[in-house]
Amino acid sequence: MAHDVMRQASTSATSEGRWPDFLVVGAGRAGTTSLHQYLARHPDVYLPKAKAPSYWYAAARPATAQLPAGFVRSEHTYKSLFGGCRADQRCGEVSPVYLAATDVPARVMAQCPDMRIILILRHPVDRVYARWVARRRDGLEPTPTFEALLDQEWAHPLERDDAHATYMASGIVTPTLREWFALVPEERRLVLWFEDFARDTAGSMRTVCRFLGVRDDIDLGTARRHNASGGRIRHPWVRGIWAASFPLRRAVRPLVPVSWRDAAFRLATRRVDALPLAADTRARLTARYAKEIRALAELTGRDLTAWLGPTPAQSPTGLP
């Protein structure tokens, strides 16, 4: 039956490319890189080598908009990413920005009404903090403390139609999630939760495989985590070189194989020290996101009472 589903879903392929069958639409810093890597190991699934082409977001932005180098604006280029997909495979891609802009769902579903979507949702405080930790580690964020960052953004509105490249506003996902839920039938959407994904990654991936209609007994290497925030690189010398090397890493990114980039990241972050979020900062930010947490609980039917408490959601270290 799984292969019948794949054959029916893969009829739009051409020699010049095709539209994908599914999208992982976010959320950022909720395990999407690990999900990308696991799916890429499945013989019945085809993913572009690079995560986050972000076409459905980028194509609608002005030509003058400054976007990350990996974002794809051209329909031809985007469809060519899936040109290698066999007729018996499901193809898709992972772009967390699709949960950051309210105009994306309508654009996707107008072109691909049978699209399947997968989401991983996580406590907004943990996602926003993980984003700062990762960007600070990688030399992308000059603000020296998370508290100073919050002070800079506190007066800005949280709810925006486009929260790409923000911190606090990126913690708000329900406006875009409502659009996805309104346009995608329940049987074609899968909602995962970061806590569950971290606690039972293999079981979560079996659920994903069944949702996509592919075999669920494949070893996807789920014991390994990818792109983990981790904390601060322990050795000052390594920490300084890694952060300062960002301009060079960005320049050579198109020329270096993904496997080499991943190897360099693993080497640089082999030893890190945890950076726990201060309890008073967590309480302050949780109170700011209380309305969002309640709205998310109502929309998804998940009991998120624990998210309103003073302690973080428990999850093993290692996932982003």
C-alpha positions as a Markdown table, in Angstrom:
| # | Residue | x | y | z |
|---|---|---|---|---|
| 1 | Met | 0.0 | 0.0 | 0.0 |
| 2 | Ala | 2.9 | 2.4 | 0.8 |
| 3 | His | 4.3 | 1.9 | -2.7 |
| 4 | Asp | 0.9 | 2.5 | -4.2 |
| 5 | Val | 0.7 | 5.9 | -2.4 |
| 6 | Met | 4.2 | 6.8 | -3.6 |
| 7 | Arg | 3.4 | 5.9 | -7.3 |
| 8 | Gln | 0.2 | 8.0 | -7.2 |
| 9 | Ala | 2.1 | 11.0 | -5.6 |
| 10 | Ser | 5.0 | 10.9 | -8.0 |
| 11 | Thr | 3.3 | 11.4 | -11.3 |
| 12 | Ser | 4.2 | 15.0 | -11.7 |
| 13 | Ala | 7.9 | 14.4 | -12.3 |
| 14 | Thr | 9.6 | 15.6 | -15.6 |
| 15 | Ser | 13.1 | 15.6 | -16.9 |
| 16 | Glu | 13.3 | 19.3 | -15.8 |
| 17 | Gly | 12.1 | 18.7 | -12.3 |
| 18 | Arg | 8.9 | 18.6 | -10.4 |
| 19 | Trp | 7.0 | 19.9 | -7.4 |
| 20 | Pro | 7.6 | 18.2 | -4.1 |
| 21 | Asp | 5.1 | 15.8 | -2.4 |
| 22 | Phe | 5.6 | 17.1 | 1.1 |
| 23 | Leu | 7.1 | 20.0 | 3.1 |
| 24 | Val | 8.5 | 20.1 | 6.6 |
| 25 | Val | 7.5 | 23.7 | 7.4 |
| 26 | Gly | 9.1 | 24.2 | 10.8 |
| 27 | Ala | 9.5 | 25.3 | 13.4 |
| 28 | Gly | 13.0 | 26.5 | 13.5 |
| 29 | Arg | 15.3 | 25.2 | 16.3 |
| 30 | Ala | 12.9 | 22.3 | 16.9 |
| 31 | Gly | 14.8 | 19.4 | 15.4 |
| 32 | Thr | 14.2 | 20.1 | 11.7 |
| 33 | Thr | 17.8 | 19.6 | 10.7 |
| 34 | Ser | 17.8 | 16.1 | 12.3 |
| 35 | Leu | 14.5 | 15.3 | 10.6 |
| 36 | His | 16.1 | 16.4 | 7.3 |
| 37 | Gln | 19.1 | 14.1 | 7.8 |
| 38 | Tyr | 17.0 | 11.1 | 8.9 |
| 39 | Leu | 14.7 | 11.4 | 5.9 |
| 40 | Ala | 17.6 | 11.8 | 3.5 |
| 41 | Arg | 18.8 | 8.3 | 4.6 |
| 42 | His | 15.5 | 6.7 | 3.6 |
| 43 | Pro | 15.7 | 4.9 | 0.2 |
| 44 | Asp | 12.1 | 5.7 | -0.6 |
| 45 | Val | 12.4 | 9.4 | 0.1 |
| 46 | Tyr | 14.2 | 12.0 | -2.0 |
| 47 | Leu | 15.4 | 15.3 | -0.5 |
| 48 | Pro | 17.7 | 18.0 | -1.9 |
| 49 | Lys | 21.2 | 17.8 | -0.4 |
| 50 | Ala | 20.9 | 21.2 | 1.1 |
| 51 | Lys | 18.2 | 22.0 | 3.7 |
| 52 | Ala | 16.0 | 25.0 | 3.5 |
| 53 | Pro | 15.6 | 26.1 | -0.1 |
| 54 | Ser | 12.7 | 28.2 | 1.2 |
| 55 | Tyr | 11.3 | 28.8 | -2.2 |
| 56 | Trp | 7.7 | 29.3 | -1.2 |
| 57 | Tyr | 8.8 | 32.2 | 1.0 |
| 58 | Ala | 11.6 | 33.6 | -1.1 |
| 59 | Ala | 9.7 | 33.7 | -4.4 |
| 60 | Ala | 7.3 | 36.3 | -3.1 |
| 61 | Arg | 9.9 | 38.7 | -1.6 |
| 62 | Pro | 11.1 | 41.8 | -3.5 |
| 63 | Ala | 14.1 | 41.3 | -5.6 |
| 64 | Thr | 15.8 | 43.9 | -3.4 |
| 65 | Ala | 15.2 | 41.9 | -0.2 |
| 66 | Gln | 18.3 | 40.5 | 1.5 |
| 67 | Leu | 17.8 | 36.8 | 1.8 |
| 68 | Pro | 20.2 | 34.0 | 2.9 |
| 69 | Ala | 22.3 | 32.7 | 0.0 |
| 70 | Gly | 20.6 | 29.3 | 0.1 |
| 71 | Phe | 17.1 | 30.6 | -0.5 |
| 72 | Val | 15.8 | 29.8 | -3.9 |
| 73 | Arg | 13.7 | 32.4 | -5.8 |
| 74 | Ser | 13.3 | 30.7 | -9.2 |
| 75 | Glu | 10.6 | 28.2 | -9.9 |
| 76 | His | 12.8 | 26.4 | -12.4 |
| 77 | Thr | 15.7 | 26.1 | -9.9 |
| 78 | Tyr | 13.4 | 24.9 | -7.2 |
| 79 | Lys | 11.7 | 22.2 | -9.3 |
| 80 | Ser | 15.1 | 21.1 | -10.5 |
| 81 | Leu | 16.0 | 20.3 | -6.9 |
| 82 | Phe | 13.6 | 17.3 | -7.2 |
| 83 | Gly | 14.6 | 16.2 | -10.7 |
| 84 | Gly | 16.5 | 13.2 | -9.5 |
| 85 | Cys | 13.4 | 11.8 | -7.7 |
| 86 | Arg | 12.4 | 8.3 | -8.9 |
| 87 | Ala | 8.8 | 7.5 | -9.7 |
| 88 | Asp | 8.7 | 5.2 | -6.7 |
| 89 | Gln | 10.0 | 7.8 | -4.2 |
| 90 | Arg | 8.4 | 10.5 | -2.2 |
| 91 | Cys | 10.2 | 13.9 | -2.5 |
| 92 | Gly | 10.1 | 16.8 | -0.2 |
| 93 | Glu | 12.1 | 19.5 | 1.5 |
| 94 | Val | 12.6 | 21.1 | 4.9 |
| 95 | Ser | 12.3 | 24.9 | 5.3 |
| 96 | Pro | 11.5 | 26.3 | 8.8 |
| 97 | Val | 10.7 | 29.7 | 7.3 |
| 98 | Tyr | 7.4 | 28.3 | 6.0 |
| 99 | Leu | 6.0 | 28.6 | 9.6 |
| 100 | Ala | 7.3 | 32.2 | 9.9 |
| 101 | Ala | 5.2 | 34.0 | 7.3 |
| 102 | Thr | 1.4 | 33.9 | 7.0 |
| 103 | Asp | 1.3 | 34.2 | 3.2 |
| 104 | Val | 3.2 | 31.0 | 2.5 |
| 105 | Pro | 0.4 | 28.4 | 3.1 |
| 106 | Ala | -1.9 | 29.9 | 0.5 |
| 107 | Arg | 0.9 | 30.1 | -2.1 |
| 108 | Val | 1.9 | 26.5 | -1.5 |
| 109 | Met | -1.7 | 25.1 | -1.6 |
| 110 | Ala | -2.7 | 27.1 | -4.7 |
| 111 | Gln | 0.1 | 25.4 | -6.7 |
| 112 | Cys | 0.1 | 22.0 | -5.0 |
| 113 | Pro | -3.3 | 21.3 | -3.5 |
| 114 | Asp | -2.3 | 17.7 | -2.5 |
| 115 | Met | 0.8 | 18.8 | -0.6 |
| 116 | Arg | 1.4 | 17.0 | 2.7 |
| 117 | Ile | 3.0 | 19.0 | 5.6 |
| 118 | Ile | 4.9 | 18.1 | 8.6 |
| 119 | Leu | 5.5 | 20.3 | 11.7 |
| 120 | Ile | 7.6 | 20.0 | 14.8 |
| 121 | Leu | 6.4 | 22.4 | 17.5 |
| 122 | Arg | 8.5 | 23.5 | 20.6 |
| 123 | His | 8.1 | 25.8 | 23.5 |
| 124 | Pro | 8.7 | 29.3 | 22.2 |
| 125 | Val | 11.1 | 30.3 | 25.0 |
| 126 | Asp | 13.3 | 27.3 | 24.3 |
| 127 | Arg | 13.3 | 27.9 | 20.5 |
| 128 | Val | 14.1 | 31.6 | 20.8 |
| 129 | Tyr | 16.9 | 31.0 | 23.3 |
| 130 | Ala | 18.3 | 28.1 | 21.2 |
| 131 | Arg | 18.4 | 30.5 | 18.2 |
| 132 | Trp | 20.4 | 33.0 | 20.1 |
| 133 | Val | 22.8 | 30.4 | 21.5 |
| 134 | Ala | 23.4 | 28.9 | 18.0 |
| 135 | Arg | 23.9 | 32.3 | 16.3 |
| 136 | Arg | 26.1 | 33.5 | 19.1 |
| 137 | Arg | 28.2 | 30.4 | 18.8 |
| 138 | Asp | 28.5 | 30.7 | 15.0 |
| 139 | Gly | 29.6 | 34.4 | 15.0 |
| 140 | Leu | 26.2 | 35.6 | 13.6 |
| 141 | Glu | 24.9 | 37.5 | 16.7 |
| 142 | Pro | 26.9 | 40.4 | 18.2 |
| 143 | Thr | 24.6 | 40.9 | 21.3 |
| 144 | Pro | 26.7 | 39.4 | 24.2 |
| 145 | Thr | 23.8 | 38.3 | 26.4 |
| 146 | Phe | 20.3 | 36.9 | 25.8 |
| 147 | Glu | 18.9 | 39.4 | 28.3 |
| 148 | Ala | 20.4 | 42.3 | 26.3 |
| 149 | Leu | 18.7 | 40.9 | 23.2 |
| 150 | Leu | 15.4 | 40.8 | 24.9 |
| 151 | Asp | 15.8 | 44.4 | 26.1 |
| 152 | Gln | 16.3 | 45.4 | 22.4 |
| 153 | Glu | 13.3 | 43.6 | 21.1 |
| 154 | Trp | 10.9 | 43.8 | 24.1 |
| 155 | Ala | 8.9 | 46.8 | 22.8 |
| 156 | His | 8.5 | 45.4 | 19.3 |
| 157 | Pro | 5.2 | 43.7 | 18.4 |
| 158 | Leu | 5.3 | 39.9 | 18.7 |
| 159 | Glu | 2.7 | 39.0 | 16.1 |
| 160 | Arg | 3.8 | 39.8 | 12.5 |
| 161 | Asp | 2.9 | 38.6 | 9.1 |
| 162 | Asp | 6.6 | 37.9 | 8.4 |
| 163 | Ala | 8.8 | 36.9 | 11.4 |
| 164 | His | 11.7 | 35.6 | 9.4 |
| 165 | Ala | 15.1 | 36.6 | 10.9 |
| 166 | Thr | 13.7 | 37.7 | 14.2 |
| 167 | Tyr | 14.0 | 36.4 | 17.7 |
| 168 | Met | 11.0 | 37.1 | 19.9 |
| 169 | Ala | 8.6 | 37.4 | 17.0 |
| 170 | Ser | 9.7 | 34.1 | 15.7 |
| 171 | Gly | 8.3 | 32.5 | 18.8 |
| 172 | Ile | 4.8 | 33.2 | 17.5 |
| 173 | Val | 3.6 | 30.5 | 15.2 |
| 174 | Thr | -0.2 | 30.3 | 15.6 |
| 175 | Pro | -1.1 | 32.9 | 12.9 |
| 176 | Thr | 0.7 | 30.9 | 10.2 |
| 177 | Leu | -0.3 | 27.6 | 11.7 |
| 178 | Arg | -4.0 | 28.6 | 11.5 |
| 179 | Glu | -3.5 | 29.2 | 7.8 |
| 180 | Trp | -1.9 | 25.8 | 7.3 |
| 181 | Phe | -4.7 | 24.1 | 9.3 |
| 182 | Ala | -7.4 | 25.9 | 7.3 |
| 183 | Leu | -5.9 | 24.9 | 3.9 |
| 184 | Val | -4.5 | 21.4 | 4.5 |
| 185 | Pro | -6.9 | 18.6 | 5.4 |
| 186 | Glu | -6.2 | 16.9 | 8.7 |
| 187 | Glu | -5.2 | 13.6 | 6.9 |
| 188 | Arg | -2.5 | 15.5 | 5.0 |
| 189 | Arg | -0.8 | 17.2 | 7.9 |
| 190 | Leu | 1.3 | 15.7 | 10.7 |
| 191 | Val | 2.1 | 17.6 | 13.9 |
| 192 | Leu | 5.0 | 16.4 | 16.0 |
| 193 | Trp | 6.2 | 17.8 | 19.4 |
| 194 | Phe | 9.8 | 18.4 | 20.2 |
| 195 | Glu | 9.6 | 16.8 | 23.6 |
| 196 | Asp | 8.3 | 13.6 | 22.0 |
| 197 | Phe | 10.7 | 13.7 | 19.1 |
| 198 | Ala | 13.7 | 14.1 | 21.5 |
| 199 | Arg | 12.5 | 11.4 | 23.8 |
| 200 | Asp | 11.6 | 8.8 | 21.2 |
| 201 | Thr | 13.3 | 9.9 | 17.9 |
| 202 | Ala | 13.1 | 6.4 | 16.3 |
| 203 | Gly | 9.4 | 6.1 | 17.1 |
| 204 | Ser | 8.7 | 9.6 | 15.8 |
| 205 | Met | 10.4 | 8.8 | 12.6 |
| 206 | Arg | 8.3 | 5.7 | 12.2 |
| 207 | Thr | 5.3 | 7.9 | 12.5 |
| 208 | Val | 6.7 | 10.2 | 9.8 |
| 209 | Cys | 7.4 | 7.3 | 7.5 |
| 210 | Arg | 3.8 | 6.0 | 7.9 |
| 211 | Phe | 2.4 | 9.5 | 7.2 |
| 212 | Leu | 4.5 | 9.7 | 4.0 |
| 213 | Gly | 3.5 | 6.2 | 2.9 |
| 214 | Val | 7.0 | 4.8 | 2.9 |
| 215 | Arg | 8.5 | 1.8 | 4.8 |
| 216 | Asp | 8.9 | 2.4 | 8.5 |
| 217 | Asp | 11.5 | -0.3 | 9.3 |
| 218 | Ile | 14.5 | 1.5 | 7.8 |
| 219 | Asp | 17.5 | 2.4 | 10.0 |
| 220 | Leu | 17.6 | 6.2 | 9.7 |
| 221 | Gly | 20.5 | 6.7 | 12.1 |
| 222 | Thr | 18.3 | 8.4 | 14.8 |
| 223 | Ala | 20.9 | 7.9 | 17.5 |
| 224 | Arg | 22.8 | 10.8 | 16.0 |
| 225 | Arg | 21.7 | 14.4 | 16.5 |
| 226 | His | 22.4 | 17.2 | 13.9 |
| 227 | Asn | 22.9 | 20.9 | 14.3 |
| 228 | Ala | 22.4 | 20.9 | 18.0 |
| 229 | Ser | 22.6 | 24.3 | 19.8 |
| 230 | Gly | 24.6 | 22.6 | 22.5 |
| 231 | Gly | 25.9 | 25.7 | 24.2 |
| 232 | Arg | 29.3 | 27.6 | 24.2 |
| 233 | Ile | 32.3 | 25.9 | 22.6 |
| 234 | Arg | 34.5 | 25.0 | 25.6 |
| 235 | His | 38.0 | 25.9 | 24.3 |
| 236 | Pro | 38.4 | 29.7 | 24.0 |
| 237 | Trp | 40.7 | 29.4 | 21.0 |
| 238 | Val | 38.4 | 27.1 | 19.1 |
| 239 | Arg | 35.4 | 29.3 | 20.1 |
| 240 | Gly | 37.1 | 32.4 | 18.8 |
| 241 | Ile | 38.2 | 30.9 | 15.5 |
| 242 | Trp | 34.9 | 29.3 | 14.8 |
| 243 | Ala | 33.0 | 32.5 | 15.4 |
| 244 | Ala | 35.4 | 34.7 | 13.4 |
| 245 | Ser | 35.4 | 32.3 | 10.5 |
| 246 | Phe | 31.8 | 32.9 | 9.6 |
| 247 | Pro | 32.6 | 35.2 | 6.6 |
| 248 | Leu | 34.9 | 32.6 | 5.1 |
| 249 | Arg | 32.4 | 29.8 | 5.8 |
| 250 | Arg | 29.7 | 31.7 | 4.1 |
| 251 | Ala | 31.9 | 32.5 | 1.1 |
| 252 | Val | 33.0 | 28.9 | 0.5 |
| 253 | Arg | 29.6 | 27.3 | 1.4 |
| 254 | Pro | 28.5 | 26.8 | -2.3 |
| 255 | Leu | 31.8 | 25.1 | -3.1 |
| 256 | Val | 32.1 | 22.8 | -0.1 |
| 257 | Pro | 30.2 | 19.5 | 0.1 |
| 258 | Val | 27.6 | 19.3 | 2.8 |
| 259 | Ser | 29.4 | 16.3 | 4.4 |
| 260 | Trp | 32.6 | 18.4 | 4.7 |
| 261 | Arg | 30.7 | 21.3 | 6.3 |
| 262 | Asp | 29.0 | 19.0 | 8.7 |
| 263 | Ala | 32.3 | 17.4 | 9.6 |
| 264 | Ala | 33.8 | 20.9 | 10.3 |
| 265 | Phe | 30.8 | 21.7 | 12.5 |
| 266 | Arg | 31.0 | 18.5 | 14.5 |
| 267 | Leu | 34.8 | 19.1 | 15.1 |
| 268 | Ala | 34.3 | 22.6 | 16.3 |
| 269 | Thr | 31.4 | 21.8 | 18.6 |
| 270 | Arg | 32.8 | 18.5 | 19.9 |
| 271 | Arg | 33.1 | 19.9 | 23.3 |
| 272 | Val | 30.6 | 22.5 | 24.5 |
| 273 | Asp | 29.4 | 23.8 | 27.9 |
| 274 | Ala | 25.7 | 24.1 | 28.5 |
| 275 | Leu | 24.3 | 27.6 | 28.8 |
| 276 | Pro | 21.2 | 27.2 | 30.9 |
| 277 | Leu | 18.7 | 30.0 | 30.7 |
| 278 | Ala | 18.4 | 32.1 | 33.9 |
| 279 | Ala | 15.2 | 31.2 | 35.8 |
| 280 | Asp | 14.0 | 34.9 | 36.0 |
| 281 | Thr | 14.6 | 35.4 | 32.3 |
| 282 | Arg | 12.6 | 32.2 | 31.5 |
| 283 | Ala | 9.7 | 33.3 | 33.8 |
| 284 | Arg | 9.7 | 36.8 | 32.2 |
| 285 | Leu | 9.6 | 35.5 | 28.7 |
| 286 | Thr | 7.1 | 32.7 | 29.4 |
| 287 | Ala | 4.7 | 35.3 | 30.7 |
| 288 | Arg | 5.2 | 37.3 | 27.5 |
| 289 | Tyr | 4.3 | 34.1 | 25.4 |
| 290 | Ala | 1.4 | 33.0 | 27.6 |
| 291 | Lys | -1.2 | 34.1 | 25.1 |
| 292 | Glu | 0.6 | 32.3 | 22.3 |
| 293 | Ile | 1.0 | 29.1 | 24.4 |
| 294 | Arg | -2.8 | 29.0 | 25.2 |
| 295 | Ala | -3.7 | 29.7 | 21.6 |
| 296 | Leu | -1.4 | 26.9 | 20.4 |
| 297 | Ala | -3.0 | 24.5 | 22.9 |
| 298 | Glu | -6.5 | 25.4 | 21.7 |
| 299 | Leu | -5.5 | 25.1 | 18.0 |
| 300 | Thr | -3.8 | 21.7 | 18.3 |
| 301 | Gly | -5.7 | 20.1 | 21.2 |
| 302 | Arg | -2.5 | 19.5 | 23.1 |
| 303 | Asp | -2.4 | 20.1 | 26.9 |
| 304 | Leu | 0.4 | 22.7 | 27.2 |
| 305 | Thr | -0.2 | 23.6 | 30.8 |
| 306 | Ala | 3.4 | 22.6 | 31.7 |
| 307 | Trp | 4.7 | 25.2 | 29.2 |
| 308 | Leu | 3.3 | 27.9 | 31.4 |
| 309 | Gly | 5.3 | 26.8 | 34.4 |
| 310 | Pro | 8.7 | 28.0 | 35.6 |
| 311 | Thr | 10.7 | 25.0 | 34.4 |
| 312 | Pro | 11.8 | 24.2 | 30.9 |
| 313 | Ala | 10.4 | 21.3 | 28.9 |
| 314 | Gln | 12.6 | 18.3 | 29.5 |
| 315 | Ser | 14.4 | 16.8 | 26.6 |
| 316 | Pro | 17.8 | 15.1 | 26.1 |
| 317 | Thr | 20.7 | 17.2 | 25.1 |
| 318 | Gly | 21.8 | 17.1 | 21.5 |
| 319 | Leu | 18.7 | 18.0 | 19.5 |
| 320 | Pro | 18.7 | 21.6 | 18.2 |
